[in-house]
Amino acid sequence: MNLGVGVLAKPMTVENLMDAISRFDAGHAAAVSAYFRRVAGDAHFVEEHLRIYSQAMQTDEAPNFDAIPRDRLLD
């Protein structure tokens, strides 16, 4: 959830935003940021962000990113 994909795939409501904020993990967000800085340049990051955003906007169902092991999210 730290990358916001789950938030983008759900209706923008106070409840959904509060839920996302309550599950935010600053340590995980820092690990994700460090990973992308280490392995990808700016162009790659923008391309991936747009790909994931497009994927999130095309689905009728919110993905369950909480079910994906954290180490897999960093692969």
C-alpha atoms as one frame of an Amber mdcrd trajectory, in Angstrom:
protein
   0.000   0.000   0.000   2.916   2.318   0.460   3.049   3.039  -3.258  -0.622
   4.019  -3.305  -1.782   1.510  -5.901  -4.531   0.164  -3.661  -5.805   3.678
  -2.968  -5.996   4.410  -6.696  -8.083   1.297  -7.332 -10.760   2.168  -4.772
 -13.338   4.935  -4.691 -11.883   8.096  -3.168 -13.770   8.227   0.117 -12.827
   9.431   3.573 -13.120   5.866   4.850 -10.801   4.433   2.184  -8.236   7.180
   2.719  -8.338   6.769   6.504  -7.901   3.013   6.089  -4.872   3.511   3.826
  -3.337   6.048   6.202  -3.840   3.762   9.189  -1.984   0.931   7.414   0.912
   3.092   6.206   4.297   1.672   7.209   7.056   4.297   7.118   9.810   1.675
   7.376   8.448  -0.242   4.398   8.036   2.986   2.421  11.686   3.824   3.121
  12.759   0.348   1.964  10.762   0.700  -1.269  12.275   4.143  -1.920  15.794
   2.859  -1.279  15.207  -0.091  -3.599  14.057   2.088  -6.481  16.899   4.536
  -5.997  19.333   1.639  -6.075  18.044  -0.234  -9.132  16.235   2.218 -11.353
  16.822   5.589 -12.877  14.199   8.303 -13.074  12.915   7.235 -16.497  12.365
   3.632 -15.367  10.594   4.786 -12.203   8.219   7.026 -14.151   7.482   4.275
 -16.699   6.731   1.749 -13.950   4.592   4.208 -12.000   2.515   4.961 -15.088
   2.194   1.243 -15.909   0.969   0.419 -12.408  -1.340   3.443 -12.337  -2.861
   2.418 -15.666  -3.307  -1.140 -14.434  -4.995   0.063 -11.244  -7.362   2.344
 -13.133  -8.433  -0.439 -15.552  -9.556  -2.903 -12.909 -13.052  -3.101 -11.465
 -11.717  -4.784  -8.372  -9.180  -3.397  -5.928  -6.043  -5.547  -5.829  -5.175
  -7.033  -2.459  -1.580  -5.876  -2.115  -1.625  -6.793   1.567  -1.729 -10.454
   0.494   1.566 -10.142  -1.405   4.627 -10.892   0.767   6.618  -7.689   1.323
   9.833  -9.196   0.011   8.075  -9.962  -3.296   6.997  -6.323  -3.617  10.669
  -5.344  -3.609  11.691  -7.828  -6.334
